[in-house]
Amino acid sequence: MFAFRRLISAQLERARAGLLRRASSAGSEGEARISSVLQEKFPNAKQVRVVDVSGGCGAMYEVHVESEEFRGKRVVMQHHMINQALKDEIKGMHGLRIFTTVPEEK
């Protein structure tokens, strides 16, 4: 039981350190690179946000893109568009979480 608690405590401490590292930095090099690619591929995007969710090692990212280009397309197609835009970057990743939205009509 003690070993289990020690393991959980160590995992929590690593998670806290990762959160603090992310909060204290303006963004990693990987986040900037992926954001730049997405902004280039979706120039009319209202919002592009990229977060390294791997604790800073660059193995997994979460991307949020809000673009008019997604209007009328199913979510699967929207995500396919993101995957195509990031096809070179994806090769070095462990995982990618994609969130896409369409701007609200005025």
C-alpha positions as CSV (number, residue, x, y, z in Angstrom):
1,M,0.0,0.0,0.0
2,F,2.8,2.4,0.8
3,A,4.5,1.8,-2.5
4,F,1.2,2.6,-4.3
5,R,0.8,5.9,-2.4
6,R,4.4,6.8,-3.2
7,L,3.8,6.1,-6.9
8,I,0.6,8.2,-6.9
9,S,2.4,11.0,-5.1
10,A,5.2,11.0,-7.6
11,Q,2.8,11.1,-10.5
12,L,0.9,14.0,-9.0
13,E,4.1,15.9,-8.4
14,R,5.2,15.4,-12.1
15,A,1.8,16.5,-13.3
16,R,2.0,19.7,-11.1
17,A,5.5,20.4,-12.4
18,G,4.2,20.1,-16.0
19,L,1.3,22.4,-15.3
20,L,3.5,25.0,-13.7
21,R,6.0,24.8,-16.6
22,R,3.2,25.3,-19.1
23,A,1.7,28.2,-17.1
24,S,5.0,29.9,-16.8
25,S,6.0,29.8,-20.4
26,A,4.4,31.7,-23.3
27,G,4.3,28.5,-25.3
28,S,6.6,25.8,-26.5
29,E,8.5,25.8,-29.8
30,G,6.2,23.0,-30.9
31,E,3.1,24.9,-30.1
32,A,4.3,27.9,-32.1
33,R,5.3,25.7,-35.1
34,I,1.9,24.0,-35.2
35,S,0.0,27.2,-34.6
36,S,1.9,28.8,-37.5
37,V,1.1,25.9,-39.9
38,L,-2.6,26.1,-38.9
39,Q,-2.7,29.8,-39.4
40,E,-1.1,29.4,-42.8
41,K,-3.5,26.7,-43.9
42,F,-6.6,28.4,-42.4
43,P,-5.8,32.1,-43.0
44,N,-9.4,33.2,-42.3
45,A,-9.6,31.3,-39.0
46,K,-11.1,33.4,-36.2
47,Q,-9.1,31.5,-33.6
48,V,-6.2,29.0,-33.6
49,R,-5.1,27.6,-30.2
50,V,-2.4,24.9,-29.7
51,V,-1.5,23.4,-26.3
52,D,1.2,20.8,-25.6
53,V,-0.7,18.4,-23.4
54,S,2.2,16.0,-23.0
55,G,3.8,18.0,-20.1
56,G,6.2,19.8,-22.4
57,C,7.9,17.0,-24.3
58,G,6.0,17.7,-27.5
59,A,4.5,14.2,-27.9
60,M,0.9,15.2,-27.7
61,Y,-1.0,18.4,-28.6
62,E,-4.5,19.7,-28.4
63,V,-5.6,22.1,-31.2
64,H,-8.6,24.3,-31.3
65,V,-9.5,25.9,-34.7
66,E,-12.5,28.1,-35.3
67,S,-13.0,28.8,-39.0
68,E,-15.7,29.6,-41.5
69,E,-14.1,27.0,-43.8
70,F,-15.7,24.3,-41.6
71,R,-19.3,25.6,-42.3
72,G,-21.4,22.9,-43.8
73,K,-18.8,20.2,-43.3
74,R,-19.2,17.2,-41.0
75,V,-16.9,17.0,-38.0
76,V,-15.1,14.1,-39.6
77,M,-14.2,16.2,-42.6
78,Q,-13.2,19.2,-40.4
79,H,-10.8,16.9,-38.5
80,H,-9.5,15.5,-41.8
81,M,-8.7,19.0,-42.9
82,I,-6.7,19.6,-39.7
83,N,-4.9,16.3,-40.1
84,Q,-4.0,17.1,-43.7
85,A,-2.7,20.5,-42.7
86,L,-0.5,19.0,-40.0
87,K,0.5,15.8,-41.9
88,D,4.3,16.5,-41.6
89,E,4.1,17.5,-37.9
90,I,1.9,14.5,-37.0
91,K,4.8,12.1,-37.9
92,G,6.7,13.1,-34.8
93,M,3.7,13.1,-32.4
94,H,2.2,10.4,-30.1
95,G,-1.2,11.9,-30.3
96,L,-3.4,14.8,-31.4
97,R,-6.7,16.1,-30.0
98,I,-8.7,18.1,-32.4
99,F,-11.5,20.5,-31.7
100,T,-13.1,22.5,-34.5
101,T,-15.9,25.0,-34.5
102,V,-17.7,27.3,-36.9
103,P,-18.1,31.0,-36.0
104,E,-21.6,32.0,-34.9
105,E,-23.5,33.8,-37.6
106,K,-24.3,37.4,-36.8
